[in-house]
Amino acid sequence: MKRYGITFPVQPQAVDEVREILSNYPTPQTRIGDDAALLATTVFMWNATVVRVIDVDGPLERIMAHLSADPAIRATEASLNPYLVEPRALDRPDAAKAFFQRAMMRPVMHRETLAGLLPAGPAHDRVRVAVRYPVQAGRGAEVAELLGIAGALPVRADRRTALASTTVLHHGDLIVRFAEVVGDLQTAQQHLGRVVSRAPNAAQLTDLLAPGTDLTTPDGFQDFFRDHQLTVVADRRAKEAVQ
C-alpha cells in the first residue's frame, strides 16, 4: 500500500457548496485490473483548502487515469470547477496531468504499525484524522525536513499502540499529518503527543510554527491537535482495505 495526498484551494465563499459536493460523490470502482486498486479515499477540508488522502495498490498513474475516465467521477469533478480558485479540465489528458502535478503533496514520512501491536478489531472501525501544522510563511520546506528526520528515528518494535499508521504530507507551506487510529481516538492522540513532544527536534520545530504553538509538551500537542484538526468531509474504504 502507498499513500498519497492531493490538495487544491476553493473560493472562500463556496466552502459549503464544495463540502456538499465532496460529501456525496459516488463511489468509483476500486479494483482496476489484476494489479491495481484504490483502497481508501478520505477527503478533508481546512477552511477553503481541500486535502484528499488516497491509499492505493499499484501504479498511481493507472489509478488516476481510471478515475478520470469514470463518468460519475468526471461529473462530480466538473461540478466542482465553478468553485475552484483554479478550474481544471480533467477531460483533457494533458490538463489532467498538469493539475495532478500541481496538486500532489509530497510524502515526508510514513509509518505503519504491525498488526499484532494494534488493538483487536476490524479495519473498517479505524478512524482517520488529519491535523495541519501552522507553518510560518515560507518555512514549509524546513518544517517538512524536520518532520522527515523525526520520522526516520527508530521506534520500539514491541510497543502496543492504537496508532495504525501515520503519514506527513507536504505542499508548499501546507504540512498535514494524517493518522489512522484503531479504537479510541483520545488514547491514540495522547500516544502521538508523547512521541512528538519527546522528539529531539521538537523545540526547533516549534520555532518554525505560528506563535503560541508548543510541540515540546504533551499538553501543548493536545492544544495543537484540537485547534488545527481538519474536518472530515468523506471517507470511503474498498473491500480490500477492510477485510
C-alpha positions as CSV (number, residue, x, y, z in Angstrom):
1,M,0.0,0.0,0.0
2,K,1.1,3.5,-0.8
3,R,-0.5,6.7,0.4
4,Y,-0.7,10.0,-1.5
5,G,-2.2,13.4,-0.9
6,I,-3.8,15.9,-3.3
7,T,-4.7,19.4,-2.3
8,F,-6.3,22.4,-4.0
9,P,-7.9,25.7,-2.9
10,V,-11.5,26.6,-3.4
11,Q,-13.2,30.0,-3.4
12,P,-13.8,31.0,0.3
13,Q,-17.4,31.9,-0.4
14,A,-18.1,28.5,-1.9
15,V,-16.9,26.3,1.0
16,D,-20.4,25.0,1.9
17,E,-21.1,24.1,-1.8
18,V,-17.8,22.3,-2.1
19,R,-18.3,20.4,1.1
20,E,-21.7,19.3,-0.1
21,I,-20.4,18.0,-3.4
22,L,-17.5,16.1,-1.9
23,S,-19.5,14.5,0.8
24,N,-21.9,13.0,-1.7
25,Y,-19.6,12.0,-4.6
26,P,-20.3,8.4,-6.0
27,T,-18.0,5.5,-5.0
28,P,-15.9,4.5,-8.0
29,Q,-14.9,1.0,-9.0
30,T,-12.0,0.3,-6.7
31,R,-10.4,-2.7,-8.4
32,I,-8.5,-1.8,-11.6
33,G,-7.4,-5.0,-13.4
34,D,-5.4,-7.6,-11.5
35,D,-2.6,-5.4,-10.3
36,A,-4.1,-2.1,-9.1
37,A,-6.7,-1.0,-6.6
38,L,-8.0,2.2,-4.9
39,L,-8.0,1.1,-1.2
40,A,-9.3,4.2,0.5
41,T,-10.1,7.9,0.0
42,T,-10.6,10.4,2.8
43,V,-11.4,14.0,1.9
44,F,-10.6,16.7,4.5
45,M,-11.1,20.5,4.5
46,W,-9.2,23.2,6.3
47,N,-11.0,26.5,5.7
48,A,-11.0,26.9,1.9
49,T,-8.4,24.2,1.2
50,V,-9.3,20.6,0.2
51,V,-6.9,17.7,1.2
52,R,-7.7,14.3,-0.4
53,V,-5.7,11.4,1.0
54,I,-5.7,8.2,-1.0
55,D,-4.4,4.7,-0.3
56,V,-3.6,2.6,-3.4
57,D,-2.1,-0.6,-4.5
58,G,-0.3,-0.5,-7.9
59,P,0.7,2.4,-10.2
60,L,-0.8,5.7,-9.2
61,E,-0.9,6.9,-12.8
62,R,-3.1,4.0,-13.8
63,I,-5.5,4.5,-10.9
64,M,-5.8,8.3,-11.6
65,A,-6.4,7.6,-15.3
66,H,-9.1,5.1,-14.3
67,L,-10.8,7.6,-12.0
68,S,-10.6,10.4,-14.6
69,A,-12.4,8.2,-17.1
70,D,-15.2,7.3,-14.7
71,P,-18.3,9.2,-15.9
72,A,-19.7,9.7,-12.4
73,I,-16.4,10.9,-11.0
74,R,-15.9,13.2,-14.0
75,A,-19.3,14.7,-13.4
76,T,-18.5,15.3,-9.8
77,E,-15.2,16.9,-10.6
78,A,-16.8,19.1,-13.2
79,S,-19.4,20.3,-10.7
80,L,-16.5,21.5,-8.5
81,N,-15.0,23.6,-11.2
82,P,-17.1,26.8,-10.7
83,Y,-15.9,26.9,-7.1
84,L,-12.2,26.3,-7.5
85,V,-9.6,29.0,-7.4
86,E,-8.0,27.4,-10.5
87,P,-10.5,25.5,-12.6
88,R,-9.4,22.2,-14.2
89,A,-10.1,20.4,-17.5
90,L,-9.8,16.8,-16.4
91,D,-11.3,15.6,-19.7
92,R,-8.1,16.5,-21.4
93,P,-5.2,14.2,-20.5
94,D,-2.5,16.9,-20.7
95,A,-4.6,19.3,-18.5
96,A,-5.4,16.5,-16.0
97,K,-1.7,15.6,-15.7
98,A,-0.8,19.2,-15.2
99,F,-3.4,19.6,-12.4
100,F,-2.2,16.5,-10.6
101,Q,1.4,17.6,-10.8
102,R,0.4,20.9,-9.2
103,A,-1.9,19.4,-6.6
104,M,0.2,16.4,-5.5
105,M,1.5,16.5,-1.9
106,R,5.0,15.1,-1.2
107,P,5.1,12.3,1.3
108,V,7.6,13.4,4.0
109,M,7.3,10.3,6.2
110,H,5.1,7.2,6.5
111,R,4.9,4.6,9.2
112,E,2.6,1.6,9.7
113,T,2.3,-0.4,12.9
114,L,2.5,-4.2,12.9
115,A,-1.0,-5.7,13.1
116,G,0.0,-7.7,16.2
117,L,0.7,-4.5,18.2
118,L,-2.8,-3.0,17.5
119,P,-6.0,-3.4,19.5
120,A,-8.2,-6.2,18.1
121,G,-10.9,-5.1,15.8
122,P,-11.9,-4.9,12.1
123,A,-10.1,-2.5,9.8
124,H,-13.3,-0.7,8.9
125,D,-13.5,0.6,12.5
126,R,-10.4,2.6,12.1
127,V,-10.8,6.4,12.5
128,R,-8.9,8.6,10.0
129,V,-7.9,12.0,11.1
130,A,-5.6,14.8,9.9
131,V,-4.0,17.9,11.6
132,R,-2.4,20.9,9.9
133,Y,0.9,22.4,11.1
134,P,0.5,26.2,11.4
135,V,3.7,26.9,9.5
136,Q,5.2,30.4,9.4
137,A,5.1,31.8,5.9
138,G,7.9,30.5,3.7
139,R,9.1,27.9,6.3
140,G,7.3,24.8,4.9
141,A,10.3,23.1,3.5
142,E,12.2,23.5,6.8
143,V,9.3,22.0,8.7
144,A,9.0,19.1,6.3
145,E,12.7,18.4,6.6
146,L,12.5,18.3,10.4
147,L,9.4,16.0,10.3
148,G,11.2,13.7,7.9
149,I,14.1,13.4,10.2
150,A,11.8,12.7,13.2
151,G,10.0,10.1,11.1
152,A,13.3,8.3,10.3
153,L,14.2,7.9,14.0
154,P,13.9,4.3,15.4
155,V,10.9,3.3,17.4
156,R,10.3,0.4,19.7
157,A,9.1,-2.5,17.7
158,D,7.3,-4.2,20.6
159,R,5.2,-1.3,22.0
160,R,1.4,-1.7,21.6
161,T,-0.4,1.3,20.3
162,A,-3.8,2.4,18.9
163,L,-2.0,4.3,16.1
164,A,-2.2,2.1,13.0
165,S,-0.4,4.4,10.7
166,T,0.8,8.0,10.4
167,T,1.9,10.0,7.3
168,V,3.2,13.5,6.9
169,L,2.3,15.2,3.6
170,H,3.9,18.5,2.3
171,H,2.8,21.0,-0.3
172,G,4.4,24.5,-0.1
173,D,3.6,25.8,3.4
174,L,0.8,23.2,3.9
175,I,2.0,20.4,6.1
176,V,-0.5,17.8,7.2
177,R,-0.1,14.9,9.5
178,F,-2.6,12.1,8.7
179,A,-3.2,9.3,11.2
180,E,-5.3,6.1,11.2
181,V,-6.4,5.1,14.6
182,V,-7.8,1.8,15.9
183,G,-10.3,2.1,18.7
184,D,-10.2,5.2,21.0
185,L,-9.0,8.4,19.3
186,Q,-8.1,10.1,22.5
187,T,-5.8,7.3,23.5
188,A,-4.0,7.4,20.2
189,Q,-3.9,11.2,20.3
190,Q,-2.2,11.0,23.8
191,H,0.3,8.5,22.4
192,L,1.1,10.7,19.4
193,G,1.5,13.7,21.7
194,R,4.1,11.8,23.8
195,V,6.0,10.7,20.7
196,V,6.0,14.2,19.1
197,S,6.9,16.1,22.3
198,R,9.9,13.8,23.0
199,A,11.4,14.1,19.5
200,P,14.9,15.6,19.6
201,N,13.9,18.5,17.3
202,A,10.5,19.3,19.0
203,A,11.8,22.8,20.1
204,Q,13.3,23.5,16.7
205,L,10.1,22.5,15.0
206,T,8.0,24.7,17.4
207,D,10.2,27.7,16.4
208,L,9.0,27.4,12.8
209,L,5.3,27.4,13.7
210,A,2.9,30.2,14.5
211,P,3.4,31.9,17.8
212,G,1.5,30.1,20.6
213,T,2.1,26.7,19.2
214,D,4.0,24.4,21.5
215,L,5.0,20.8,20.5
216,T,7.5,20.4,23.3
217,T,5.0,19.1,25.8
218,P,2.1,16.5,25.6
219,D,-0.4,19.2,26.7
220,G,0.9,21.6,24.1
221,F,0.5,18.9,21.4
222,Q,-3.1,18.3,22.6
223,D,-3.9,22.0,22.2
224,F,-2.3,22.0,18.7
225,F,-4.3,18.9,17.7
226,R,-7.6,20.5,18.9
227,D,-7.0,23.8,17.2
228,H,-5.7,22.5,13.8
229,Q,-7.6,19.3,13.2
230,L,-9.0,19.1,9.6
231,T,-12.7,18.5,9.1
232,V,-13.6,15.1,7.6
233,V,-15.9,15.5,4.5
234,A,-15.9,12.0,3.1
235,D,-14.3,8.6,4.0
236,R,-14.6,5.7,1.7
237,R,-12.9,2.3,2.1
238,A,-12.7,-0.5,-0.5
239,K,-13.5,-4.1,0.5
240,E,-9.8,-5.0,0.1
241,A,-8.9,-2.4,2.8
242,V,-11.4,-3.5,5.5
243,Q,-11.1,-7.3,5.4
